């Protein structure tokens, strides 16, 4: 039996200000990625491309930090209050993935 068909789709209702902040960050990152693609297409100097790539990595890290903080303050707290302590194991795995 395919387990994926039975999985529950989890969602998070975000406050409008949190939603806007995350989407704005992603829009800026998307613009940075498009800029890097243009640099490659225009045969820009490798070090210049790498500098921009490092900026995208830093932007993604900032996005991840904001989203992780929001997740801990909302989803994790809610689940622990509801008695679901398995969320701690999920959070631990998530943090390990982010630290790679």
N, C-alpha and C positions, 0 to 999 in steps of 0.2 A: 504494500500500500504506500502511495506517495504521501509522506507526512506533510508536505507543503500545502496540500489541498485542505488540510484540517487546521492549519495554523490560524490563530486569531490575528487580524490586522490591528495593530496598535496605532493610535494617533495621539497627538497632543494639541489641545486647544491653547493657543498662545494669545496673550494680551496683544492688542494692536501695536503698542510701542515696541514690544519685543519682536514681533513679526517684521515691522518696518526696519528695525535695526539690523536684523539678520539678512533681510532681502537687500538692503542697501550695501552691506558688506559684500554679499555675493555679487551684486552688480558691479562693484568696483573691481573685484577679483576677476570677473569675466572680462572687463575692459582691459585689465593688465594682461590676461592671457591672449586676447586678440592683439594687443600691442607686441607681445613676444612673437606671435605667429608672423606678424608683418616684418619684424626684425629678421626673422629667419628667411622669409620670402625675399627680403631686400639684401640678403647676404651681409647682415650687420656683423660687426666684430664679436667673436665668441665671448670675450670677457664682458662686453656690454649686455649680451643676452643673458649670461649667467647672473649678472647683477640684478637684472629684472626678474629672473627666475627666483632668486633669493628673496626678493621683495614679495613675490606671490606666496612663497612658502611662509614668510612671516605673517602675511595677511591671512592665510588659511589657519595658521596657529592661533591668531587672535580670534578668528571666527570660532574655532573649536573651543577655545577657552570660554568665550561668552556663552556658547550653546551648552557646554558642560556645566557651567555655573547655573544656568537657567534650569537644566535638567535636574541637578541636585536639589535646588531650592523648590522645585515643583514636583516632578514625578517621583523622585526618590523619597522625599519627605512624605508625600501622600501615601506611597506604597508602604513605607515603614509604619506610618500611623494606622494603616489598614491591616497591619499584621503580616504583610508580605516582606519578610526579611530576605527572600531570594534576590531581591533587587540589589542587595549589597554585593552578592556574587557577580551579578550582571555588571554593576558599576566597576568592580575590580577588573573584570575582563575588558571592559570598555577603556578604562584608563591605561591598561597594558597595551592595547591597540594604538592608542594615541601617542604613547611614549616610544614607539618603534622608530 
